[in-house]
Structure formats: structure tokens, C-alpha cells
């Protein structure tokens, strides 16, 4: 491989570095490039997708019935009268088609298990999938919000909270959620230039990058998870949050890339900190929570302080759908902080939101998020597209209606078997942790070297090998693309591999490639030792 100046890559996000590694891995045509760099899953939920398309066909026919006297191809709004009967007939006539039976059961489930009006639900779904109306309410369709609330409360481990105590804003995935939240926190004077925010690391790289932008210029206080504690946050690190100058704590739970959920002990410590600091804002991205066993979100223990972000992208294999929600408790610290702002700040905000209502001071933070997402002036066209909301509802119902949780067991099994295949071929023990999710794995350079060839070899590797250079050499010599752990705030040299986007035999091949690379390095080490 030609000599490369690796220092120029030091400031690149790992997701930008990925492109350089892919180009190198693809430079040789006599092998397959294996990209374990990005977490886009290669598995997906098919039944709710089939249901979506079947519902679309039914709804298109309903639209055409409204304008049956007009030329073909022109439809109108669906007619509520008799809709349920026509839908039942559609299900009966098409019960042999995958997805249709699920639709019929979904209407029954909404009526019998969730206690919602089936006629209103069906009309909302039919109009929603046609996309013939603006999203109203713009934050989220009413019955859709009620159903997704039920899903979120169940999957996030929230007990004892009625869904009426929860507010949701449907957004274009977790990425949009974070962009909206950072912006609205700033616009509403909840964070300001130079403020301290804490970030749980390792973490998804953009969460380290956004606070440093000129838009925010925040001072980051890193809360380090300890690999020797199974990537849990030591109490001494969490106690940093008792500093009253820290405005908020942002984290991904389960973590990315260590891929472990926060332990019950860690959650208890955090709850104790919030008792001492009831003003602390918590922002948790729980996209991987649905892969965890007995998951409990920060929202479950500190609902009034927590902004919860959940994305449907990974669990349902729906990264292209861009489906996510922001959740807050109706009674929350954000609204209290806004109410306690100075008269000057309140006057400024009332001017900002004055076009929305005669009482702008009463607008809740989550509704300010909606307005800010469209620069306030375009608030009347805010909201996630209604077809996207329909697919979100069908995903949620698919999960809730699966009493045996067969889909969940299957996707958990998929990633864990891939994890085992990689480490088996690498020749080291598979990391065992009851809090592990296994959506990603961190291959620790030092620990792997130590397990394979002992302490002296590991010490030599740590002194002589540049981790970025190793990633480039692995890509060049084996065609395997991994991302640097350092780009996620990992302190020890390591490589992140997604366990979601390749097949099991390919993860075994990655393990083989890494083992060959380790063996070659060991041979180099032995030659140097002999010369000495």
C-alpha cells in the first residue's frame, strides 16, 4: 500500500473516514469488500410493510369510489359512511394475501385491546396513507399518537404512567429529532453559548460534533463509561452531573458503539442525582432499546427531566422510512424552566411564537419543537408526512400484537449469532454481558492482542501500531471496513463493527481476516525480538 499521511484523517468523523476505507477496500477486484462500518440493518419487518401496501390499495379504491363519475385516475376523499363494512369485505375477499389478515386483526386489536374507536382509526389510516390532508394535528395524528404512546411506554420499560401523561412529536428519524431538540433548547433559552453539557461517551459521533458547532458553542463535559465495568458509567463519573453549572446530560442508551444498556445500578444513581438536581435536563437516544432484554429507559425513572428520542430505523429495518418520535412528559422541567425565564427572555419568546396563539407563553416545549422545525412561520405545514405516520403505527401494532415476541427473538438472535461467528474465527472469547445488546461490537486492539499472544506482544502493539493505519491496512489487505472507536469517544484503540448489515458467514470472514492480520503482526514482532 502506498504511504499515506494518516494525520490528515485525525479530525474526520468516522462516517466520513468510512468512505476513504471503502474506496481502499474496493480497490482490488479479486475479493469481496465487507463493509461492517455502518449500522444499517440487512433485516426488516415484512408483515407491517405488506399491510401498508395492501391498505394503500384499499384506500386508493376508496378514493376512486368518491369520484366514480369522473374519468379513470381521479379520486376524492374517502367516505366515512360504510367504510368499516367495505373494509371488512376487502379483508374477507383478500384474506389469502399476506398483510391483509394482519390489517383485519389490527382493527380488532385497536378496538378490543387499546379501547380506541375502530371507525375513527380506520378513517385516519385510510386518509393518512393517501396523504390527502396536511398532518393535523401537526405534532402527530390523534389516534396514531395514542397507539405509538402505548408502544413507547411498553418498549421503554415505563410502568405506572398513563399514556395521557405523555406527549409525542413524530419526526423524520432520530437524526431529525436531535437536530430539532438542540435548536429548540437554544431558541428557548434553555442552553446558551458557553453552557456546559455532559455527554455520555462512547457515543454516536454527531452528538460530540453538534455542540461544538458555531450554532451552539457549548462546553462539553465527558462522562466516560468504563470498559472494565462492562462499559457502564462509574458512579464517580455520573456524580459529575451534580455540578449545577451542567445544564443537560446527553447519552445513547443502549450505547453506540459499546452496545450495552445502562445498568439498574447506574439508573438508580442517576435518579438520585436528579433528586438533588431537579433542574437537570436528560436527553436519551434509545434507538437500540428494543434489542435489549428487559430494557428500561431514563424516561422510566426520571420522566419529568427526560427528553426521549426513539427511532424505528434499526429494529424494523426502516432506515429509509425516516421514522422517529420525541417524547416528553406533560409535566416536565423544560416547561418549568421556560416559565421561570426573565421578563426580557419571555418577551422575546412571546414575539417569536406570537403568530401561533394569543397566549404564546402557554405553548409547551414539545409544541415549540414543532414550530421551530418549520421556522415558526411555516408551522401550519409542519409534521411528519401522514403515510409515514401510518407505517409507524403499523410497525407499533405489529410489535404489540406479537404476544410471543417472535420477531423480537429473531432479530436478537440474528445479531448475537453474528457476534459469536466473528469472535469464534478471531479466536478470542465472545464478550459476555447481561446488559449487552450486540448490535455493534468493539474489537479492542490491546485486549485482543493480549488474548491471542500474551502481554509482551500486546505492549509492543500498543507502542508501535497506529490504530488509524491499522484500519487502512485491514481495508487494503483484507477488504474489511471497520470504523475507529476513537471517533465515538472510545479512549482505548479499537474498531467498531456493526453486527447488523452483513450475513453470518461474512462476519466469520471478518474474524478470519482480523486473525490473519494479527498472526502477521505477531510474526513481525517475533522477527524484531530475534534481532534483539
N, C-alpha and C positions, 0 to 999 in steps of 0.2 A: 504494500500500500504506500502511495506517495506520502512524503512527510507533510503533516498538517499542523498548522498553528492552532492548538486546541484552546488557547486562552481566549480567542475571539468568540468562542461559544459559551463562555462563562456566564454571560448575562442573558442568554436566550432562555425563554420559557421552554420547559421540556417538550411542550406541544409544538413549538417551532423547531427545536432541535430534532424532533422526530422526523421532519421532512428531509433533513440532511442525512439521517441514518437510513431512511427508506431508500433514498437515491443511491447510497452506497451499497445497500443490501441487494438492490435490483441491478447492480452494475454487471453482474455475471449471469449469463443466460443458462448455465448448466445446472441450476438448482432453483428450488422454490424459496421465495422470500417469505419468512414467517414474521408477521408484524404483531407482536404482543404488547405494543405500545399504548394503544388506545382502548378505552373500556366500552366500546360499542358492542353489545352482546350479539352473538350469532344465533340466539334462540329467541322465540317470540310466542306470544299467546295468540293462537289462531281462532278459537271459538268466538271471542268477542269481536274479532275482525270480520269473520264471516257474518256474524249477526249485524254488524254495521252495514255491510254491503246489501244484505237482504232487506234490512229496514229501509235502506236507500231506495231499493226497487219498489217496495210497497209505497213509500212516501211519494215517489215520482208519479206512480199511478194515481194516488190520491189527488195530487196536484192537477193532473190531466182531467180527472173527473169534474173538477170545478169549472173548467172551460171546455167542456166536451163539444160545444157547438162551434168552436174555433178550429182553425187548421191544426194539423198534427204538429207537435213540438211546442205548443203554447199551453202553459198551465196557469193555475191560480193558487191561492192559499188553500190549504186543506180544510175540509168542512168538519167541524167538531161533531155535528149530529150524525149518529150512526157509525162513528169512527171505530169504536170498540168492536162492534159486530163485524164490520168489514175486516178488521184486523184478525179477529178470531177465525173468520173464513179463510183468510190468507194463510194463517198458521196451519189450519186443517188441510188445505189443498197442497201445501208445500212442506209438510212435516218430514218428508224424506230428504230435504235439503239441509245440509249442515248449517247450523246457526239459527235456523227458523225455530226449532223446538226450544232453543235457549231463549229466544225472544219471548215466546209464549210464557215460559216459566218465569222470566224476568218480570213481566207484568204482574203475574200472580204473587211473586216474592215481594214486590214493591207494595202491593195491596195487603197481603196477609202477614208478612213479617216486619215490614217497616211502617205499616199503618198509613200509607200515603194514598191519595186519590188516584186510582189507576187511569181514569179518563184524562185527568189533567197531566199525568205523567206521559201517557201515550201521545197526547197532542203536543206537549213540549218536545218530545223526542222527534216526532214527525216534522214539526216546523223547524226544529233545530237542525236536523240532518239536511233539510232542504236549504238552510241558510237564507231564508226569505225575509227575515226580520233582523234588525240590529239586535245585538245582545242586550236584553232588558230583563232584569236589572243588569247594568254594565259590569258589576262586580262578578256576578255569576247567576245563571238561570236558577229560579227559585227551587224547583224540585230537584234539579241536578245538584244544587248546593246541599240540600238535605241528605241526599244519597251519599255524596262524597264525604260529607261530615261523618257519617256512620262508618265509612271505610277508614278514614283517617284516624278516628278515635280508636277503632279496633286494632289497626296495624301499628299504631304508635304506642300502644300499651297504656292508653289513658283510661282510667277507671273512675267511675263515680261522677263524671262530668256529663250533664245533659247536653245533647247536641245544640240546643238553643243557646248555650253559653259560648258557642264557637262561631267565629266569622271566617269565611273563606274568600279569597280572591283567586280566580282561575287565571293562570298566566301561561306564557309560551315557554314552559320548561323551567328547570331550576336556574338556568343562566339568566333568563329574564327576571326571575324573582329576585335574585341577588342585585342585579342592576337597578331594579325599581326600589328595592329596600335601601340601598346605600344612598340613592338620590333623595328619597323622601326623608330619611333620617337627617340629611343635611338641610334640605329645604325647610324642614320644620324645627330647626334649631336644636335637634337632639344630639347632633355631633357637629363640630366646627373645626376649622383649620387648627392643627396642632394638638387636638384632643388625643388622649391615649385610648387605644382599643386593644384588647387582648385577643390573640389568635391561637387556637389550639393547633400545635404542629406535631407531626407532619400533617399537611393539609393540601387540598386541591389548589394548585399553584395560583390561579387567578385571585384567590382570596388573600394571597400575600401581595399580589400586584396592585389590586384595585385601591387599597388605602393609600398607596404611595403616589397615585396619580395627582396631577395638579388640581383636579376637581375636588380632592378631599384633603390631601397633605396631612394625613393622620400619623401619629406616632404609634408604632406597633410594639406591643409587649408580648413576647412569645411565651406560651405556656407549653412546655415540652413534655410530650409523652416519652416514657422510658422503655426502651426495647427490653431491658432486663426485667421489667414488670409486665411483660406481655403487651407493651405499647399502651399501658394505662397512664393516666396523669398522676404523678406522685402528689400527695397531699401538700407538700411544700410548694409545688408549682401552682396548684389550684388556689392556695391561700394568697397568692399574689393578687387575686381578684378582690381581696379585702381592701386594697388600696382605693380610697374614694376618688382618686383622680382618673381611674379607669372607667370609661363610660359604658363599654359594652364588651362582651365576650363572644367571639365568633368561632364556630367549630363545625366539622363534619362528623356525624355520628350515625352509623359506624364510620370509622376513619378511612381516609384515602391518602396514601396507599397502604398503611398497615392492615386495613380491613378488619378492624375489631370494634365491637361496640363498647361503649363506656360501661364499666362495671357498676354493680349496685353500690359498692363502697364509694366509688367516685361520684355517683349521682347523689348519695347521701351527704357527702362533703359539700358538693355544690349547693344542695338545698340549704345546708347550714349557713353557707356564705351568703346566700340570698336573704336569709332571715336577718343577718347582720347588715346586709346592703340591699334593702328593698328597692333601691333606685337602679340597680344594675340591669342592663338590657342584655338578654341572651338571644343569640341568633344561631339556630341549628339547622344544618342541611342534612336531612335524614333519608336521602335517596336510597341508601343501601339497607335501611332498616327492615325492609320486607324480606331480606335474605337471612336475617339473624334469627336465632332461636330465642323466644321469649323476650322480644325487644321492648325496651322502654325508653321513650324519648325524654329529653329535658322538659318538653312540654308537659309530660305526665307528672313531673314533680314540682315544676315552677311555672304553671300556666300563665300567671299574670305578668311574668317577666319575659316570657319567651315568644319570639317570632319563629314559627316553624315553617320550614320550606320542605316540600316533598315533591319529587318528580316521578312520573310514571315511566320514565325512559328506560331504565335498566331492568326492572323486574318484569315488565311486559314486553321488552324488546321494542320500545317505541320511541327511539331517539329522534326519528324523523317526524313524529307527530307533534313534538314540542308541547307536552302536556305537563303542567305542574300546578301546585296551589301554594299560596301563602296563607297561613292560619294564625289567628290571634284570638285570645280570649276576649269576650265582650268587655270584661273588666280587666284593664291592663295598665301597666306602668307607663306605657307610651302616651296614652291619652291623659294620664295624670300629669306627666311631665309637660305636655303641651299646655294644659290648663294652668300650670304654675309658672309659665313664662312671664317675662317682664311685659309691662304695658306696651313698650315700644315694639317688642317682638310680636306680641299678639296683634297689634295694629297692622304690622307688615304682613302677617299671615292672613288676616281678615281681608286685606286688599287683594292678596293672591287668590284666595278662594271665594271672593265676594260674588263672582258671577254664577256660582253654583247654587246658592241659597241665601235667604235673607238673614240667616243666622250662621255665618261661616265658622264661628268659634265652636259650634257644636259638632262639626264634622269629625268623625273618628279617624284615627290614624290610617286604618285599613282603607277607608274611602278616600283619604288624601293620596294614598298609594295609587289608586285607580286614576284619580285626576292627574297626578303628576306623571303617570305613564303616558299621558297624551298632552302633556304641557298645559294642563288645566283647560285651556280654551277649546280643546278638542275632546273634552270629557264625554260629550254626548255620543262619540263614536268609539269609546273605549271598550275594552272587554275582549276576552278570548273568543275566537270565531265559534259560532254555535255548533257546526259539525264537529269541531274539536271537543267541545264540551260533551257532545253525545258519545263520542268514543271514550272519553274519560269515564262517563257514567257506566258504559258497558264493561270497561275494564274493572271498575269498582264492584259492580254486581257479579261479574264472573268470579272474582275472589271471594266475595261474601257468600255466594250461593254454593261454593265448593266446600261442602261440610267436611269432607275427608282431607281437604287441602292437598289434593293430588298434584296440582300444578306447582304449588309451592315446594312440595317434597321433590318434585322432578328437577326444578331449576337449582335447588340447593345441591342435589346430588350431582348434577352436571358440573358445577364449578368445583366441588370438592374432589370429584374423581380426576378432574384435570390437574388440580393441585398435586394430588398424590402421584400422578403419572410423571409430572415434571421432576419432582424431588426424588422419585424412585430411580429415574435414569441419571439424575445428577449424582446420586449415590450418597445422599445425606438424609437425615431423618426429616420427615414431614413435620413442620411446626404444629404442635398440639395446643389448643387453647379453647376452652368452652365459650369464650367471648368472640371467637373468630368467625368471620363471615365468608372469607375465602374468595371474594370477588376479585381481589388483587393479591399478589404476593410480593414481598420484598426479599430479594436474594441478597443477603448480607455478605459482602465480599470477605470480610475478616472471619466471620463465623464459618462460612463455607470452606474457606482455605484451611481453617483450623481443624474442622471435622474431617477433611479429606487427607491432609498431610501433616498435621501437627502444628505446634506453637511456633517453631522456628520459621517454618515456611510462611505462616500467616504474618509473622512480624516482617519478613522480607517483602511480602506482597504489599503490606501497608506502607513500607518505606520507599518502594521502588516503582509502584504502579500508579499511574494517573487514572482515576475512575472514568473520566470522560474518554480518555484514549482507549480504555478497555471496551467501552460501549462501541466506539468506532471500529475497533479491531474485530469485535464479535460480529458486528454488522457486515464488515468487509469479508471476513474469513468464513463465516457460517451462514450469512443471510438472515440472521435473527435480529429483530429490532426490539430493544428494551429501552425504557426511559430512566434517566438518572434520578435516584432517590433524593439527591441534594436539591433538585428543583422543586420538591414538595416540602422542603424544610427538614429532611432527614439528616441527622448530624453525622452518621456513620456512612462510609461509602457503600452504596447498594444500588441495585437495579430493580425497577418496578416492572412486573409483568402482569398484564391483565389476564385473568383466567376465564374471560367471558367470550372472546372473539375468535378463537380457533378451536379445532377439534382435538379430542383427547390424544390421538396419535401424534398430532403436531406439537402438543406440549411435551410429549415424550421425546420428540425430536429436539426440542429446545433444550431439554435436560441433557440429552446426548451431546449436543453442541457445546453447552457450557462445560460439561465434564471433559470433553476433548481439549477445550481451551485451558482448563485447569491442569490437565495432565501435561500439556505442552509447557505451561508456565513452571510446573514442578521440575520438568526435565531441564529447563533453563536454570532454575535455582540450583539443581544438583551440579551442573557443569560449573557454575560460579563457585560453589563450595569446594569442588575438587581442585580448582585452580588455586584456591587459598591454602 
